[in-house]
Amino acid sequence: MDEELGLHEVRWVTHEELLAKILCGGLVVSLLLTIIGAILSVIELRAGGLSAAGFVALPFSFKFLIIAVSLLVFFILLAFTAFLWRKGYKLVLKYVFGVKEEAPAAPPVE
């Protein structure tokens, strides 16, 4: 009956788990910002500078291509960082704090 109502057991987060989440969150954010900064630096060096006026002067198809590729790179990075968050959190818990994540409890057999 509890599963039908969406009720689940409450599990408290330990100190180690909280620190692991903070470490992984910082790693994910810094990695994402570093990659985005590197991409912008390469674009700026190749183009000789970025400006809104230069972007507006481009043909529509090229503007569309730049925006589409930027969105594609952003969502690929987002998926990568989500994967890194999931796996990295467990690795930090295991190797830094020596805590193994508990396996989810099996549902009761009726």
ROZARO-893896 format. One line per field, with one value per atom (N, C-alpha, C, O): residue number from 1; residue in one letter; z, x, y. Coordinates in nm, 4 decimals, m for minus. Last residue first. Layout:
BEGIN
resi = [NUM,...]
resn = [A,...]
w = [Z,...]
u = [X,...]
v = [Y,...]
# end
This chain:
BEGIN
resi = [110,110,110,110,109,109,109,109,108,108,108,108,107,107,107,107,106,106,106,106,105,105,105,105,104,104,104,104,103,103,103,103,102,102,102,102,101,101,101,101,100,100,100,100,99,99,99,99,98,98,98,98,97,97,97,97,96,96,96,96,95,95,95,95,94,94,94,94,93,93,93,93,92,92,92,92,91,91,91,91,90,90,90,90,89,89,89,89,88,88,88,88,87,87,87,87,86,86,86,86,85,85,85,85,84,84,84,84,83,83,83,83,82,82,82,82,81,81,81,81,80,80,80,80,79,79,79,79,78,78,78,78,77,77,77,77,76,76,76,76,75,75,75,75,74,74,74,74,73,73,73,73,72,72,72,72,71,71,71,71,70,70,70,70,69,69,69,69,68,68,68,68,67,67,67,67,66,66,66,66,65,65,65,65,64,64,64,64,63,63,63,63,62,62,62,62,61,61,61,61,60,60,60,60,59,59,59,59,58,58,58,58,57,57,57,57,56,56,56,56,55,55,55,55,54,54,54,54,53,53,53,53,52,52,52,52,51,51,51,51,50,50,50,50,49,49,49,49,48,48,48,48,47,47,47,47,46,46,46,46,45,45,45,45,44,44,44,44,43,43,43,43,42,42,42,42,41,41,41,41,40,40,40,40,39,39,39,39,38,38,38,38,37,37,37,37,36,36,36,36,35,35,35,35,34,34,34,34,33,33,33,33,32,32,32,32,31,31,31,31,30,30,30,30,29,29,29,29,28,28,28,28,27,27,27,27,26,26,26,26,25,25,25,25,24,24,24,24,23,23,23,23,22,22,22,22,21,21,21,21,20,20,20,20,19,19,19,19,18,18,18,18,17,17,17,17,16,16,16,16,15,15,15,15,14,14,14,14,13,13,13,13,12,12,12,12,11,11,11,11,10,10,10,10,9,9,9,9,8,8,8,8,7,7,7,7,6,6,6,6,5,5,5,5,4,4,4,4,3,3,3,3,2,2,2,2,1,1,1,1]
resn = [E,E,E,E,V,V,V,V,P,P,P,P,P,P,P,P,A,A,A,A,A,A,A,A,P,P,P,P,A,A,A,A,E,E,E,E,E,E,E,E,K,K,K,K,V,V,V,V,G,G,G,G,F,F,F,F,V,V,V,V,Y,Y,Y,Y,K,K,K,K,L,L,L,L,V,V,V,V,L,L,L,L,K,K,K,K,Y,Y,Y,Y,G,G,G,G,K,K,K,K,R,R,R,R,W,W,W,W,L,L,L,L,F,F,F,F,A,A,A,A,T,T,T,T,F,F,F,F,A,A,A,A,L,L,L,L,L,L,L,L,I,I,I,I,F,F,F,F,F,F,F,F,V,V,V,V,L,L,L,L,L,L,L,L,S,S,S,S,V,V,V,V,A,A,A,A,I,I,I,I,I,I,I,I,L,L,L,L,F,F,F,F,K,K,K,K,F,F,F,F,S,S,S,S,F,F,F,F,P,P,P,P,L,L,L,L,A,A,A,A,V,V,V,V,F,F,F,F,G,G,G,G,A,A,A,A,A,A,A,A,S,S,S,S,L,L,L,L,G,G,G,G,G,G,G,G,A,A,A,A,R,R,R,R,L,L,L,L,E,E,E,E,I,I,I,I,V,V,V,V,S,S,S,S,L,L,L,L,I,I,I,I,A,A,A,A,G,G,G,G,I,I,I,I,I,I,I,I,T,T,T,T,L,L,L,L,L,L,L,L,L,L,L,L,S,S,S,S,V,V,V,V,V,V,V,V,L,L,L,L,G,G,G,G,G,G,G,G,C,C,C,C,L,L,L,L,I,I,I,I,K,K,K,K,A,A,A,A,L,L,L,L,L,L,L,L,E,E,E,E,E,E,E,E,H,H,H,H,T,T,T,T,V,V,V,V,W,W,W,W,R,R,R,R,V,V,V,V,E,E,E,E,H,H,H,H,L,L,L,L,G,G,G,G,L,L,L,L,E,E,E,E,E,E,E,E,D,D,D,D,M,M,M,M]
w = [m0.1515,m0.0988,m0.1145,m0.0761,m0.0518,m0.1318,m0.0686,0.0522,m0.0647,0.0093,m0.0822,m0.1771,m0.2626,m0.2277,m0.1543,m0.1795,m0.1171,m0.2070,m0.1654,m0.0464,m0.0869,m0.0239,m0.1247,m0.2066,m0.2719,m0.2381,m0.1821,m0.2253,m0.1077,m0.2173,m0.1775,m0.0600,0.0078,0.0353,m0.0870,m0.1601,m0.0831,m0.0899,m0.0716,m0.1276,0.1416,0.0290,0.0334,0.1390,0.2264,0.2519,0.1264,0.0178,0.2157,0.2512,0.2833,0.3600,0.1271,0.2602,0.3045,0.4207,m0.1183,m0.0288,0.1131,0.2087,m0.2385,m0.2263,m0.1301,m0.0654,m0.2086,m0.1913,m0.1600,m0.0645,m0.2544,m0.1322,m0.1045,0.0092,m0.5078,m0.3961,m0.2641,m0.1717,m0.6526,m0.6415,m0.5261,m0.4545,m0.6317,m0.5746,m0.5566,m0.4578,m0.7652,m0.6283,m0.5603,m0.4457,m1.0226,m0.9382,m0.7920,m0.7038,m1.1307,m1.1073,m1.0104,m0.9247,m1.1278,m1.0768,m1.0383,m0.9274,m1.2422,m1.1097,m1.0487,m0.9322,m1.4949,m1.4022,m1.2594,m1.1654,m1.6016,m1.5858,m1.4845,m1.3989,m1.6007,m1.5241,m1.4998,m1.3908,m1.7748,m1.6343,m1.5472,m1.4307,m2.0131,m1.9595,m1.8117,m1.7323,m2.0460,m2.0281,m1.9679,m1.8820,m2.0777,m1.9698,m1.9412,m1.8254,m2.3104,m2.1845,m2.0646,m1.9615,m2.4831,m2.4687,m2.3384,m2.2642,m2.4581,m2.4100,m2.3988,m2.3126,m2.5670,m2.4313,m2.3776,m2.2637,m2.8277,m2.7365,m2.5922,m2.5043,m2.9199,m2.9216,m2.8232,m2.7448,m2.8944,m2.8155,m2.8089,m2.7042,m3.0828,m2.9428,m2.8526,m2.7457,m3.3164,m3.2675,m3.1208,m3.0427,m3.3320,m3.3255,m3.2701,m3.1851,m3.3520,m3.2391,m3.2226,m3.1101,m3.5945,m3.4711,m3.3486,m3.2522,m3.7738,m3.7532,m3.6225,m3.5475,m3.7601,m3.7217,m3.6912,m3.5931,m3.8689,m3.7311,m3.6780,m3.5636,m4.1256,m4.0425,m3.8951,m3.8067,m4.2191,m4.2114,m4.1221,m4.0507,m4.2149,m4.1259,m4.1096,m3.9982,m4.2191,m4.2855,m4.1883,m4.0934,m3.9750,m4.0443,m4.1153,m4.0774,m3.8241,m3.9653,m4.0433,m4.1664,m3.5673,m3.6363,m3.7856,m3.8659,m3.5058,m3.5135,m3.5920,m3.6733,m3.5018,m3.5973,m3.6143,m3.7249,m3.2880,m3.4222,m3.5291,m3.6351,m3.0736,m3.1128,m3.2541,m3.3305,m3.1076,m3.0870,m3.1349,m3.2246,m3.0422,m3.0478,m3.0250,m2.9342,m3.2245,m3.1309,m3.1501,m3.2618,m3.4159,m3.3977,m3.3063,m3.3110,m3.4514,m3.5166,m3.5028,m3.5710,m3.3018,m3.4453,m3.5177,m3.6323,m3.0443,m3.1089,m3.2599,m3.3367,m2.9996,m3.0005,m3.0692,m3.1441,m3.0061,m3.1034,m3.1135,m3.2235,m2.7862,m2.9194,m3.0262,m3.1259,m2.5815,m2.6084,m2.7481,m2.8201,m2.5886,m2.6214,m2.6523,m2.7409,m2.5077,m2.6392,m2.6801,m2.7946,m2.2499,m2.3522,m2.4921,m2.5844,m2.1228,m2.1369,m2.2434,m2.3196,m2.1331,m2.2027,m2.2242,m2.3316,m1.9714,m2.1111,m2.1905,m2.3026,m1.7280,m1.7934,m1.9412,m2.0263,m1.6649,m1.6920,m1.7623,m1.8476,m1.6256,m1.7264,m1.7634,m1.8818,m1.4115,m1.5389,m1.6516,m1.7604,m1.2109,m1.2582,m1.3919,m1.4774,m1.1842,m1.2240,m1.2790,m1.3823,m1.1055,m1.2249,m1.2746,m1.3942,m0.8673,m0.9798,m1.1095,m1.2123,m0.7080,m0.7425,m0.8618,m0.9480,m0.6930,m0.7503,m0.7927,m0.9010,m0.5587,m0.6958,m0.7652,m0.8839,m0.3090,m0.3901,m0.5363,m0.6270,m0.2287,m0.2475,m0.3345,m0.4242,m0.2094,m0.3023,m0.3308,m0.4453,m0.0090,m0.1423,m0.2455,m0.3569,0.2072,0.1568,0.0171,m0.0669,0.2289,0.2015,0.1462,0.0490,0.2935,0.1701,0.1322,0.0141,0.5414,0.4287,0.2958,0.1976,0.6977,0.6779,0.5565,0.4781,0.5447,0.6405,0.6046,0.4967,0.5216,0.4522,0.5564,0.6452,0.6040,0.6373,0.5637,0.5453,0.4313,0.4664,0.4888,0.4020,0.4575,0.4608,0.5071,0.6090,0.2362,0.3592,0.3486,0.2422,0.0663,0.0705,0.2047,0.2768,m0.0985,0.0251,0.0250,m0.0113,m0.3049,m0.3332,m0.2081,m0.2102,m0.2734,m0.2372,m0.2653,m0.2509,m0.3416,m0.4238,m0.3972,m0.4881,m0.1371,m0.2699,m0.3613,m0.4473,0.0746,0.0790,m0.0585,m0.0945,0.0000,0.0000,0.0000,m0.0660]
u = [0.5082,0.3722,0.3311,0.2202,0.8111,0.7454,0.6081,0.5961,0.9275,0.8713,0.7973,0.7301,1.2165,1.0755,1.0213,1.0651,1.5396,1.4515,1.3064,1.2770,1.7091,1.6404,1.5469,1.4838,2.0022,1.8619,1.7964,1.8257,2.3175,2.2305,2.0859,2.0511,2.5089,2.4212,2.3376,2.2929,2.8383,2.6980,2.6130,2.6414,3.1058,3.0379,2.8919,2.8287,3.3574,3.2173,3.1613,3.1681,3.6074,3.5995,3.4587,3.4416,3.6551,3.5979,3.5842,3.5523,3.7865,3.8302,3.7816,3.8576,3.6664,3.8116,3.8587,3.9620,3.3780,3.4498,3.5979,3.6496,3.3066,3.2635,3.3502,3.3905,3.4199,3.4699,3.4296,3.5106,3.2618,3.4060,3.4660,3.5528,3.0065,3.0309,3.1799,3.2209,3.0549,3.0040,3.0328,3.0777,3.1250,3.2239,3.1829,3.2676,2.8852,2.9967,3.0981,3.1514,2.7237,2.6765,2.7923,2.7967,2.8897,2.8312,2.7909,2.8201,2.9400,3.0511,3.0009,3.0633,2.6818,2.7446,2.8584,2.8721,2.6627,2.5652,2.6189,2.6033,2.8698,2.8830,2.7806,2.8088,2.7644,2.8908,2.9045,2.9465,2.5349,2.5207,2.6479,2.6407,2.6615,2.5655,2.5474,2.5449,2.8084,2.8784,2.7868,2.8311,2.5898,2.6851,2.7631,2.7820,2.4749,2.4005,2.4891,2.4651,2.6828,2.6336,2.5629,2.5873,2.7040,2.8182,2.7718,2.8166,2.4465,2.4876,2.6026,2.5992,2.4605,2.3633,2.3996,2.3850,2.6646,2.6817,2.5853,2.6246,2.5431,2.6620,2.6864,2.7249,2.3355,2.3051,2.4232,2.4046,2.4791,2.3889,2.3585,2.3561,2.6161,2.6902,2.6040,2.6508,2.3991,2.4945,2.5718,2.5907,2.2831,2.2052,2.2975,2.2763,2.4915,2.4471,2.3696,2.3889,2.4925,2.6100,2.5771,2.6282,2.2415,2.2715,2.3932,2.3965,2.2629,2.1697,2.2069,2.2042,2.6009,2.4785,2.3938,2.4452,2.7121,2.7228,2.5926,2.4861,2.6630,2.6950,2.7053,2.7071,2.6357,2.5145,2.5398,2.4480,2.9055,2.8123,2.6873,2.6383,3.0080,3.0608,2.9678,2.9527,2.8613,2.8448,2.8958,2.8346,2.9564,2.8165,2.7934,2.7154,3.2736,3.1924,3.0508,3.0285,3.5890,3.4449,3.3731,3.4073,3.8901,3.8097,3.6619,3.6159,3.9935,4.0547,3.9744,3.9899,3.9132,3.8329,3.8950,3.8533,4.0988,4.0834,4.0115,4.0442,4.0634,4.1948,4.1844,4.2532,3.7909,3.8362,3.9723,3.9939,3.7934,3.7125,3.7620,3.7740,3.9585,3.9992,3.9225,3.9807,3.7991,3.9340,3.9813,4.0375,3.5701,3.5593,3.6950,3.7051,3.6896,3.6241,3.6125,3.6419,3.7766,3.8738,3.8145,3.8818,3.5293,3.6295,3.7328,3.7730,3.4151,3.3494,3.4475,3.4495,3.6020,3.5828,3.5174,3.5591,3.5696,3.7003,3.6860,3.7513,3.3012,3.3452,3.4809,3.5042,3.3132,3.2240,3.2696,3.2760,3.4944,3.5250,3.4409,3.4920,3.3539,3.4817,3.5212,3.5761,3.1256,3.1104,3.2420,3.2425,3.2479,3.1636,3.1517,3.1660,3.3791,3.4535,3.3752,3.4309,3.1632,3.2683,3.3496,3.3852,3.0287,2.9633,3.0649,3.0540,3.2179,3.1804,3.1112,3.1334,3.2258,3.3466,3.3126,3.3724,2.9546,3.0128,3.1386,3.1569,2.9313,2.8454,2.9035,2.9018,3.1182,3.1389,3.0543,3.1002,2.9973,3.1262,3.1543,3.2080,2.7690,2.7543,2.8840,2.8816,2.8868,2.8095,2.7918,2.7991,3.0014,3.0865,3.0142,3.0723,2.7744,2.8720,2.9606,2.9910,2.4792,2.5896,2.6845,2.6762,2.1406,2.2681,2.3779,2.3706,1.8825,1.9612,2.0939,2.1529,1.6041,1.7398,1.8200,1.8248,1.2738,1.3634,1.5000,1.5109,1.0926,1.1692,1.2591,1.3148,0.8122,0.9349,1.0019,0.9721,0.5033,0.5783,0.6983,0.6875,0.3268,0.4528,0.5348,0.6266,0.1044,0.0929,0.2211,0.2238,0.2012,0.0960,0.0815,0.0498,0.3762,0.4319,0.3283,0.3623,0.1984,0.2856,0.3431,0.3579,0.0817,0.0000,0.0860,0.0526]
v = [m1.1089,m1.1305,m1.2737,m1.3107,m0.9790,m1.0828,m1.1093,m1.1293,m0.6404,m0.7536,m0.8509,m0.8105,m0.5589,m0.5395,m0.6614,m0.7736,m0.5170,m0.5919,m0.5670,m0.5553,m0.2072,m0.3203,m0.3866,m0.3198,m0.1267,m0.1004,m0.2271,m0.3386,m0.1478,m0.1919,m0.1637,m0.1758,0.1274,0.0142,m0.0193,0.0692,0.1994,0.2368,0.1120,0.0061,0.1886,0.1246,0.1632,0.1605,0.4074,0.3725,0.3082,0.3658,0.5312,0.3898,0.3430,0.2482,0.7874,0.7717,0.6263,0.6008,0.7437,0.8503,0.8257,0.8411,0.5154,0.5255,0.6330,0.6154,0.5370,0.4113,0.4332,0.3752,0.8044,0.7362,0.6132,0.5889,0.8340,0.9148,0.8505,0.8431,0.6510,0.6307,0.7101,0.6601,0.7640,0.6308,0.6046,0.5436,1.0043,1.0056,0.8720,0.8677,0.9187,0.9852,0.9867,0.9719,0.8215,0.7299,0.7912,0.7207,1.0590,0.9300,0.8388,0.7856,1.2561,1.2765,1.1428,1.1159,1.1509,1.1686,1.1867,1.1375,1.1700,1.0386,1.0460,0.9586,1.4475,1.3694,1.2279,1.1730,1.5118,1.5504,1.4782,1.4500,1.4055,1.3563,1.3903,1.3061,1.5634,1.4180,1.3581,1.2702,1.8125,1.7918,1.6426,1.6009,1.7730,1.7999,1.7766,1.7261,1.7433,1.6329,1.6498,1.5535,1.9960,1.8794,1.7556,1.6710,2.1606,2.1822,2.0582,2.0183,2.0620,2.0488,2.0652,1.9916,2.1392,1.9991,1.9756,1.8808,2.4187,2.3428,2.1944,2.1314,2.4681,2.5080,2.4316,2.3847,2.3793,2.3082,2.3427,2.2557,2.5725,2.4292,2.3504,2.2634,2.8143,2.7926,2.6433,2.5933,2.7709,2.7989,2.7708,2.7102,2.7377,2.6299,2.6496,2.5539,2.9929,2.8767,2.7587,2.6875,3.1429,3.1687,3.0485,3.0075,3.0343,3.0163,3.0428,2.9741,3.1161,2.9724,2.9459,2.8458,3.3999,3.3294,3.1828,3.1303,3.5326,3.4862,3.4028,3.3437,3.7803,3.6522,3.6174,3.6660,4.0034,4.0239,3.8931,3.8954,3.9085,3.9541,3.9705,3.9535,3.8615,3.7496,3.7878,3.7095,4.1208,4.0240,3.9050,3.8530,4.2268,4.2846,4.1882,4.1750,4.0815,4.0646,4.1179,4.0611,3.9211,4.0413,4.0131,3.9317,3.7858,3.7632,3.8945,3.9702,3.7308,3.8096,3.7821,3.7580,3.5668,3.6974,3.7878,3.9098,3.3120,3.4148,3.5532,3.6469,3.1642,3.1362,3.2495,3.2803,3.2701,3.2762,3.2561,3.3233,3.2103,3.3491,3.3635,3.4588,2.9302,3.0048,3.1481,3.2021,2.8802,2.8360,2.9127,2.9554,2.9914,3.0439,3.0055,3.0881,2.8288,2.9707,3.0321,3.1168,2.5857,2.5961,2.7423,2.7766,2.6537,2.6138,2.6261,2.6719,2.7063,2.8124,2.7794,2.8674,2.4497,2.5603,2.6750,2.7351,2.3140,2.2731,2.3858,2.4148,2.4527,2.4462,2.4106,2.4709,2.4047,2.5417,2.5442,2.6298,2.1229,2.1814,2.3218,2.3549,2.1076,2.0439,2.1030,2.1299,2.2448,2.2977,2.2364,2.3059,2.0780,2.2181,2.2726,2.3395,1.8335,1.8400,1.9836,2.0089,1.9078,1.8527,1.8653,1.9039,1.9878,2.0834,2.0371,2.1174,1.7406,1.8577,1.9627,2.0201,1.5871,1.5524,1.6689,1.6926,1.7228,1.7053,1.6759,1.7338,1.6975,1.8303,1.8218,1.9041,1.4180,1.4922,1.6303,1.6755,1.3680,1.3106,1.3838,1.4090,1.4990,1.5471,1.4943,1.5666,1.3332,1.4760,1.5338,1.6093,1.0883,1.1020,1.2476,1.2818,1.1487,1.1112,1.1271,1.1733,1.1960,1.3031,1.2733,1.3632,1.0471,1.0526,1.1666,1.2253,1.1063,1.1179,1.1315,1.2164,0.8748,0.9929,0.9892,0.8827,0.7773,0.7374,0.8641,0.9511,0.6780,0.7924,0.7427,0.6746,0.4672,0.4829,0.6045,0.6315,0.6142,0.5357,0.5573,0.6525,0.6370,0.6546,0.5606,0.4435,0.6144,0.6808,0.7062,0.7882,0.4651,0.6063,0.6836,0.8059,0.2173,0.2753,0.4241,0.5009,0.1650,0.1888,0.2540,0.3352,0.1221,0.2392,0.2708,0.3877,m0.1187,0.0000,0.1250,0.2234]
# end
